[in-house]
Amino acid sequence: MRLCGERGGRAGSPFDRLTFDRLRVRSFSTCEKETGMGRKLSGVGYKQTPKDTRWKKGQSGNPKGRPPGYRNLAAALTAILHEDVNVDVDGEERRMTRLEAVTRKLVDEAAAGDPRLIKELLAEIHKNEAKAERDASAQPMGEVDRDVIDALYIRLRREAAVRR
């Protein structure tokens, strides 16, 4: 409980003693609404948006949604690179995807001696080989591999026991 009109200064201030008899004791929220202290009377402020602009129950924040057939850049690029095209290779026309055609052109120009393309191609080859090694090592061992490791382990244990 708090006294309406109380200034919150030091307890027992002359103001409080003089006016105490004239003040009525009310709840904290009633006092705030009447005097305008603390919360605003409009109910709008921090974390209190105006009621007429709030989402209605069941209302979507994106009523139209994503347009049908919309693709991001990666999807559009993938679709274009997988389109078939006709390419002249050593005097004869061959059908391949755009990705294969671009890769073939890159390799041909690197083979012709372009140092920048040679460097990029070698970096890509190195990256692909490292990925292939990681993928191969991540595969579980087969039954034959497990038998070889078990036999090696038994042999090493016997040799260690003989040395003692």
N, C-alpha and C positions, 0 to 999 in steps of 0.2 A: 504494500500500500504506500501511497505517496500523497502528499498534500498538493492540491491543485494550486498553481501559482508559486510553488516553492522554487527557489532559484538554484538550488543545488550548491550553494556556497557552504561556508563553514557552519556546522550545526550550532544552533544557539545564537545566530546573528541577531542584531537588534531588529531587523526587518521581520524575521520569523516570529520573534516574541511579540511584537506589536500587532501583527495581523493574524496570529494563530487562532484567535477566538472567532474571527470573521470567516475563516475558510472551512469548507466542508471536506471531509475525507472521501475520496473517490478512487476507483480502480485506475491503474496506470494507463490503460488504453483509452478509457473515457476522457481522461485529462488531456491526453495527446490530441484526440480528435477535436476537442473543444478549443484548445489553445493553439493548435497547429504546431506544437513542438514535436520534434522527432519526425514521424512519417508525414508525408504530404497528404492533404485531404483528397486529392484526385486519385490516389492509389497507383500512380504512374511513377516509375523511377527504376532504380537498380533492381534487376530481376523481376520487375513488375511492368510488363508491357500493357498498353491500352487494351481493354477487353475486346473492342471491336476489331482489332487487327490480329488477334490470336487465331491460331488454326482452329477451325471448327471440328467437332468430333467426326472422324471418318474422312476428312478433307486431305487430299494429297498435296505434298509440297511441290510436286512436279506433275501437274495434271495431264499434260500432253505426253510426258514420258520421252524416252529416247526414240527418235524417228526410225521407222523401219528401214532396214538396209544400210544403216549408218555404220561405217567402218573407220577405225582409227588408222593412223599412218602405217603402222606395222602390218595390219591386215591388208590394206590397199597395196602396199609394196610387195607383200608375199603373193597376192593374186596376180599382179603384173609380171613378176619374175617367173611365175609358173605357166604363163601363156606360151603356146607353141608359136615358133617363127621358122621361116625358111632361111637357112644360112648357106652361103657358098663356101665349101671346104675343099681345097685342092682341086678346084675346077668343077666339082659336082655339088649340086644343091642337096642339103640334108635338112631334115626337120628335127628341131630340138627346142628346149625351153629357152626363154630369155636368159635365165640364170646360167645355163650351160654355155650359151653363146658369149655372155660377158666373161665367164671364166676362161673360155677358150681364147678370147681376145687378149685377156690379161696375161695368160701363159705365153701366147705367141709373141706379144710385145716384150715380155721379160726375156724370152729366149733370143729376141733380136738384139738385146744388149741394153735395155733401159735400166740404169742402175737403181732408180727409185723403185720401179716395179719389181726388180730382182729382190731388193731388200724386203719389200712388203710380202712377196710370195714366199720367201724363205721363212719369215716370221710366222706366216699363216701355216706353213707346213710344220714348223716346230710346235706351234700351238696344238695342231691336230694330232701330232704324234704323242705329245704329252698327255692329251686327253684320252687317246686310245690306250696308253699304258695305264693310266689311272683306272679306266673302265675295266681293263683286263685283270688288274690286281684286286679290284673290288669284288670280282666274282668268287663265289665259294669254291673251295677245293673239291675236286672230284674224288671218287673212291680210291683210285690208283694213287693220287697224290697223298691222300691220307695214309694209305698203307706204307708208302715210302717213308714218310715222316715218322710213323710209328716204329718202323724197323730201325731207322737211324737213331731214334731216341733210346730204344732197347740196347742197341750196340754201344752207344756212348755211356749208358748207365753201367753196363758190364765192364767196360774199360776203366771207368772211374772206381768201381768196386775192387778190381784187380790191383790198382795202384795203391790202395790203402793198406 
